[in-house]
């Protein structure tokens, strides 16, 4: 166990996704004098604070104090902290070392690491890849941006184990400074997102591509052949590239041939059937193919991959079936935090759809989503700060007569949005929460938003 005995450490950003908790616990258990500071209040962070009960920690919540950065030897920076934060400048000028939770983990991890990123689908792909590795007999740990810090498990993670990490652009941006990439890296796709943090599309793409940039010749990069941005990252990596594609074969890799997912190239053996996958939508088939290609790169055999595909349940908050109420089927897709995610959800469902969308406005282009809403939805409930801009986009892109076929309602908060959806729901139809943006206007994260939605739907008498 590495000792940090007596080191003055400041964890900047406790958060609710596990990383801050993991870093604080890791350092405190190794002898550091730890201050945990976050702009959020103790009430908002209660769940994370409870997980740290009993540890000798000092909390500074609802604010940051300059002294905690000027006196620190080590600052662990939450991935969401802007690089130009003045507090980071203070600590840097004072000689402090900057760290991240994910780099701390990778620096001490003895096992083989497989990483997954992408703008859409990385949680499903990460979880399914872990299931495939376990079905193949590997002891597998799942963590990263999926909400689980593995720092506390380092002493139990052995060299022969596998670690599967969901990696966000924020985490990868930090890893790029250390020139680190996982042994197997899978990229689901690339669409604009998080421009409020990265500022430019080029900077966001650069952060995402860090997952393959520092791989070696013996490593594997699993890339989406149908995504021109991702496909171009062959020039960014020294690893062996494996492809996956819904459109056609590209060697070496997997492609969708009707109901069969096959190897590209001579023989073209089927690895699994699309009909065996319990997840809805073509985008989830692509996610399963990305996971399978990564599992094959690690030596997992076809029968284990097929077993994992058959047994894998839908991920919570991603096209999650909540139940039936008022004659309609209700779905929780709170994980859809980009317009493209919501477009994918709309394409996966049948019947007249009442769409609840909106939340914190990230300033993304809404016109393509607006066109899909007009072609796929019977009603739109536009919620939160992004709601007015989404409604305006729908009205702007509508062709003559299209607005006659859709009802549009506004709601300031999710509770009122569920009430509007109840009014608009039709027997045999679908009510879909798929916000197309983040939750920070009203909730701490998409999970809290999704659970609040499910609770209100169950209050309507929904049953699975």
C-alpha positions in Angstrom: 0.0 0.0 0.0 1.4 3.4 -1.0 1.7 5.8 1.9 0.6 9.4 1.7 1.4 9.9 5.4 1.2 13.5 6.5 0.5 14.8 3.0 -1.8 17.8 2.9 -4.4 16.9 0.3 -7.4 18.9 -1.0 -10.1 17.0 -2.9 -11.8 19.6 -5.1 -15.3 18.4 -5.9 -16.9 15.7 -3.8 -19.7 15.2 -6.2 -22.3 12.4 -6.4 -20.8 10.0 -8.9 -18.3 8.3 -6.6 -15.0 9.8 -7.8 -14.7 12.4 -5.0 -15.7 9.8 -2.4 -13.2 7.3 -3.7 -10.3 9.8 -3.8 -11.0 11.1 -0.3 -11.2 7.6 1.2 -8.1 6.4 -0.7 -6.0 9.3 0.6 -7.3 9.3 4.2 -6.7 5.6 4.6 -3.1 6.1 3.5 -2.4 8.8 6.1 -3.0 12.0 4.2 -4.6 15.0 5.9 -7.6 15.5 3.7 -9.8 18.5 3.1 -12.9 17.9 0.9 -14.3 21.0 -0.7 -17.3 21.5 -3.0 -19.5 24.4 -4.1 -22.6 22.3 -3.4 -24.1 22.3 0.0 -24.0 19.5 2.6 -27.7 18.8 2.0 -27.1 18.2 -1.7 -24.0 16.0 -1.0 -25.6 14.1 1.9 -25.3 10.7 0.2 -21.6 11.2 -0.6 -20.9 12.5 2.9 -22.6 9.5 4.5 -20.3 7.2 2.5 -17.3 8.8 4.2 -18.6 8.6 7.7 -15.9 7.7 10.3 -12.9 8.9 8.3 -10.7 11.8 9.6 -11.8 14.3 7.0 -12.3 18.1 7.0 -15.3 19.3 4.9 -15.6 22.8 3.4 -18.9 22.8 1.6 -20.9 25.4 -0.2 -17.7 27.3 -1.1 -14.0 27.1 -1.7 -11.4 28.7 0.5 -8.2 29.9 -1.1 -6.2 28.7 2.0 -7.1 25.1 1.2 -5.4 25.4 -2.1 -2.5 27.6 -1.1 -1.5 25.2 1.7 -2.0 21.9 -0.2 0.7 19.5 -1.3 -1.7 17.6 -3.5 -5.0 18.6 -5.1 -7.3 16.0 -6.5 -9.4 17.7 -9.2 -12.9 16.6 -10.0 -13.2 16.1 -13.8 -15.8 18.7 -14.2 -13.7 21.5 -12.7 -12.8 24.1 -15.4 -9.0 24.0 -16.2 -8.9 27.8 -15.8 -10.3 27.7 -12.2 -8.5 30.4 -10.2 -8.2 27.9 -7.3 -6.2 25.6 -9.4 -3.9 28.5 -10.3 -3.4 29.3 -6.6 -2.4 25.7 -5.8 -0.2 25.4 -8.8 1.6 28.6 -7.9 2.1 27.2 -4.4 3.8 24.1 -5.8 1.0 21.6 -5.3 0.7 18.5 -7.5 -2.6 18.1 -9.4 -4.2 14.7 -9.5 -7.4 13.1 -10.7 -9.3 10.1 -9.2 -9.0 8.1 -12.4 -5.2 8.7 -12.7 -4.7 7.7 -9.1 -6.5 4.5 -9.9 -4.7 3.7 -13.1 -1.3 4.5 -11.5 -1.8 1.8 -8.9 -3.9 -0.7 -10.8 -2.2 -4.1 -11.5 -4.9 -5.5 -13.8 -5.6 -5.2 -17.5 -7.8 -2.2 -18.2 -10.4 -1.9 -20.9 -11.9 1.5 -21.5 -15.1 2.7 -23.2 -16.0 6.2 -24.3 -18.4 7.8 -26.8 -21.0 10.6 -26.9 -23.9 8.1 -26.7 -24.1 4.6 -25.4 -21.0 4.3 -23.3 -22.8 3.1 -20.2 -24.6 0.3 -22.0 -21.5 -0.7 -23.8 -19.3 -0.6 -20.7 -21.8 -2.7 -18.7 -22.3 -5.2 -21.5 -18.5 -5.6 -22.1 -18.1 -6.4 -18.4 -20.9 -9.0 -18.6 -19.1 -10.6 -21.6 -15.8 -10.8 -19.8 -17.4 -12.4 -16.8 -19.2 -14.9 -19.0 -15.8 -15.7 -20.4 -14.5 -16.6 -17.0 -12.6 -13.4 -16.1 -12.8 -11.8 -12.7 -14.0 -8.3 -13.8 -14.4 -5.0 -12.0 -16.6 -2.2 -13.4 -16.1 1.5 -12.6 -15.2 4.9 -13.9 -17.8 7.4 -15.0 -20.5 4.8 -14.6 -20.6 6.0 -11.0 -18.3 3.6 -9.1 -14.8 4.5 -7.9 -12.6 1.4 -7.7 -9.8 3.1 -5.7 -11.0 1.4 -2.5 -10.7 -2.0 -4.3 -7.1 -1.7 -5.5 -5.7 -4.1 -2.9 -8.2 -6.8 -4.1 -7.7 -6.2 -7.9 -5.1 -8.8 -9.0 -2.9 -8.8 -12.1 -5.0 -11.5 -13.8 -8.3 -9.6 -13.4 -10.0 -7.3 -15.8 -11.1 -3.7 -15.1 -13.7 -2.1 -17.4 -13.9 1.7 -17.1 -16.5 4.0 -18.6 -14.5 7.2 -19.4 -16.0 10.6 -20.0 -14.4 13.4 -22.0 -13.5 15.1 -18.7 -11.7 12.1 -17.4 -9.9 11.5 -20.7 -8.9 15.1 -21.0 -7.1 14.7 -17.7 -5.5 11.3 -18.6 -4.1 12.9 -21.8 -1.9 15.1 -19.6 -0.4 11.9 -18.2 -0.2 10.2 -21.7 -2.2 7.2 -20.5 -4.6 5.0 -22.6 -6.2 1.6 -21.7 -5.0 -1.6 -23.3 -8.3 -2.1 -25.0 -10.2 1.1 -26.0 -13.7 1.1 -27.5 -15.4 4.2 -28.9 -19.1 4.1 -29.6 -19.6 7.3 -31.6 -19.0 11.1 -31.6 -21.5 13.9 -31.6 -21.3 17.4 -30.2 -21.6 17.6 -26.4 -20.2 19.3 -23.3 -19.2 22.4 -25.3 -20.0 24.5 -22.1 -16.8 22.8 -20.7 -14.6 22.1 -23.7 -15.6 25.4 -25.5 -14.9 24.1 -29.0 -15.8 20.9 -30.9 -12.2 20.4 -31.7 -11.3 20.4 -28.0 -14.1 17.9 -27.2 -12.9 15.6 -30.0 -9.3 15.9 -28.8 -10.4 14.9 -25.3 -12.3 11.9 -26.6 -9.5 10.7 -28.8 -7.1 10.5 -25.8 -8.5 7.0 -25.2 -6.5 5.7 -28.1 -3.7 8.2 -28.5 -1.2 6.6 -26.1 -1.9 3.0 -26.8 1.0 0.7 -27.9 1.4 -1.7 -30.8 0.1 -4.6 -28.8 -3.1 -2.8 -27.7 -6.5 -2.8 -29.4 -8.6 0.2 -30.5 -12.3 -0.7 -31.3 -13.7 2.0 -33.6 -17.1 2.7 -35.1 -16.6 2.4 -38.9 -19.9 4.2 -39.5 -18.8 7.4 -37.7 -16.4 9.5 -39.8 -14.9 11.3 -36.9 -14.2 8.1 -34.9 -13.0 6.2 -38.0 -10.4 8.9 -38.6 -8.8 8.2 -35.3 -6.8 5.4 -36.8 -4.2 8.1 -37.4 -4.2 8.9 -33.6 -3.2 5.4 -32.4 -0.5 2.8 -32.7 -2.9 0.0 -31.6 -4.4 -2.7 -33.7 -7.8 -1.4 -34.9 -10.9 -3.5 -34.8 -14.1 -2.2 -36.5 -17.8 -2.5 -35.9 -20.4 -1.4 -38.4 -24.2 -1.5 -39.0 -23.6 -0.6 -42.6 -21.2 -3.3 -44.0 -18.1 -5.4 -43.4 -14.8 -3.8 -42.7 -11.8 -5.9 -41.7 -11.0 -6.8 -39.1 -14.1 -6.4 -37.1 -17.9 -7.1 -36.8 -20.8 -6.1 -39.0 -24.6 -6.5 -38.9 -25.7 -8.9 -41.7 -29.5 -8.9 -41.3 -30.1 -10.6 -37.9 -26.6 -11.9 -37.7 -23.6 -10.1 -36.3 -20.7 -11.5 -38.2 -16.9 -11.3 -38.4 -15.8 -9.3 -41.5 -13.6 -11.3 -43.9 -13.2 -14.9 -45.0 -15.6 -17.3 -43.4 -17.7 -14.5 -41.8 -18.8 -16.6 -38.8 -21.8 -15.3 -36.8 -20.9 -14.2 -33.3 -24.4 -13.6 -32.1 -27.9 -12.7 -33.4 -29.5 -9.3 -33.1 -32.8 -11.0 -32.0 -31.0 -12.3 -28.9 -30.4 -8.8 -27.6 -33.0 -7.6 -25.1 -32.2 -3.9 -25.7 -34.4 -1.9 -28.1 -33.1 0.1 -31.1 -30.4 -0.2 -33.7 -28.2 2.0 -31.7 -28.1 -0.6 -28.9 -27.2 -3.2 -31.5 -24.2 -1.0 -32.3 -23.3 -0.8 -28.6 -23.5 -4.6 -28.3 -21.2 -4.9 -31.4 -18.7 -2.5 -29.8 -18.7 -4.5 -26.6 -18.3 -7.8 -28.5 -15.4 -6.5 -30.6 -13.6 -5.4 -27.4 -14.3 -8.8 -25.7 -13.0 -10.6 -28.7 -9.8 -8.5 -28.5 -9.4 -9.8 -25.0 -9.8 -13.4 -26.1 -13.4 -14.0 -25.0 -14.9 -16.8 -27.1 -18.2 -16.6 -29.1 -20.4 -18.7 -26.7 -19.6 -16.5 -23.8 -20.5 -13.4 -25.9 -23.8 -14.9 -27.0 -24.6 -15.9 -23.4 -24.0 -12.3 -22.2 -26.0 -10.8 -25.0 -29.0 -13.1 -24.2 -28.9 -12.4 -20.4 -28.1 -8.7 -20.4 -31.0 -6.6 -19.0 -31.7 -3.0 -20.0 -29.6 -0.4 -18.2 -31.5 1.8 -15.7 -32.4 5.2 -17.1 -31.7 4.1 -20.7 -35.0 3.3 -22.5 -36.1 1.7 -19.2 -39.6 0.3 -19.3 -41.3 1.8 -16.2 -44.8 0.3 -16.7 -48.3 0.7 -18.1 -50.5 3.6 -16.9 -53.6 5.2 -18.4 -53.4 2.7 -21.2 -50.0 4.0 -22.3 -46.5 2.5 -21.9 -44.1 4.7 -20.0 -40.3 4.8 -20.6 -37.5 6.4 -18.6 -34.7 7.5 -20.8 -33.2 10.1 -18.4 -29.7 9.0 -19.5 -30.3 10.7 -22.8 -28.4 13.9 -22.2 -27.8 14.9 -25.9 -30.2 15.6 -28.7 -28.8 12.6 -30.6 -29.6 10.2 -27.7 -33.2 11.4 -27.8 -33.4 10.9 -31.6 -32.2 7.4 -31.1 -34.9 6.7 -28.5 -37.6 8.1 -30.7 -36.5 5.8 -33.5 -36.6 2.7 -31.2 -40.3 3.1 -30.2 -43.6 2.5 -32.0 -47.0 4.1 -31.5 -48.1 7.7 -30.8 -45.3 9.1 -28.6 -45.7 11.8 -26.0 -42.1 13.1 -25.5 -41.0 14.9 -22.4 -37.7 16.7 -23.2 -35.7 19.6 -21.8 -33.8 20.6 -18.8 -30.5 22.5 -18.4 -29.7 24.3 -21.6 -26.2 23.4 -22.9 -26.6 25.5 -26.0 -26.5 22.6 -28.5 -28.1 22.6 -32.0 -31.7 21.4 -31.6 -32.9 21.6 -35.2 -32.2 17.9 -36.1 -34.0 16.7 -33.0 -36.9 19.1 -33.8 -37.3 17.5 -37.2 -37.4 14.0 -35.7 -40.0 15.2 -33.0 -42.2 16.4 -35.8 -41.9 13.1 -37.7 -42.1 10.7 -34.7 -44.0 12.3 -31.8 -47.7 13.0 -31.4 -47.0 15.5 -28.5 -44.1 17.3 -26.9 -43.9 18.4 -23.3 -41.0 21.0 -23.3 -39.6 21.3 -19.8 -37.2 23.5 -17.9 -34.8 26.2 -19.2 -34.3 24.4 -22.6 -38.0 24.0 -23.1 -38.7 27.3 -24.8 -35.8 26.9 -27.2 -36.8 23.3 -28.1 -40.4 24.5 -28.8 -39.1 27.4 -30.9 -36.9 24.9 -32.9 -39.9 22.6 -33.5 -42.0 25.6 -34.8 -39.2 26.9 -36.9 -38.3 23.7 -38.8 -42.0 22.6 -39.3 -43.2 22.3 -42.8 -46.7 23.5 -43.7 -49.3 21.4 -41.9 -46.9 19.6 -39.6 -47.8 21.6 -36.5 -51.4 20.5 -36.9 -50.3 16.9 -36.2 -48.5 17.6 -32.9 -49.6 19.1 -29.6 -47.0 21.1 -27.7 -47.2 21.8 -24.0 -44.8 23.6 -21.6 -43.8 22.7 -18.1 -41.4 24.5 -15.7 -40.4 21.3 -13.9 -40.5 17.6 -14.2 -43.5 17.1 -11.9 -45.7 19.4 -14.0 -44.3 17.7 -17.2 -45.6 14.3 -16.0 -49.0 16.0 -15.3 -49.1 17.3 -18.9 -48.0 13.9 -20.2 -50.8 12.3 -18.3 -53.3 14.6 -20.0 -51.8 13.9 -23.5 -51.3 10.1 -23.1 -53.4 7.9 -25.4 -54.4 4.2 -25.0 -51.9 2.1 -26.9 -49.4 5.0 -27.0 -46.0 5.7 -25.4 -44.9 8.4 -22.9 -41.1 8.8 -23.2 -38.9 10.9 -20.8 -35.8 11.5 -23.0 -34.6 15.0 -22.0 -31.8 15.5 -24.7 -29.9 17.5 -22.1 -28.4 17.4 -18.6 -30.4 17.6 -15.4 -28.7 20.4 -13.5 -31.5 22.9 -13.7 -33.5 20.8 -11.2 -31.6 17.7 -10.2 -28.1 16.7 -9.2 -27.7 14.2 -12.0 -29.7 12.1 -14.5 -30.2 9.3 -12.1 -32.0 11.5 -9.6 -34.1 12.9 -12.5 -34.9 9.3 -13.7 -35.9 8.1 -10.3 -38.1 11.1 -9.7 -39.9 10.4 -13.0 -40.4 6.7 -12.1 -41.8 7.6 -8.7 -44.4 9.9 -10.3 -45.3 7.4 -13.0 -45.9 4.8 -10.3 -48.1 7.2 -8.5 -50.3 7.1 -11.6 -50.7 3.4 -11.0 -48.1 2.2 -13.4 -47.2 -1.5 -13.1 -44.4 -3.4 -14.9 
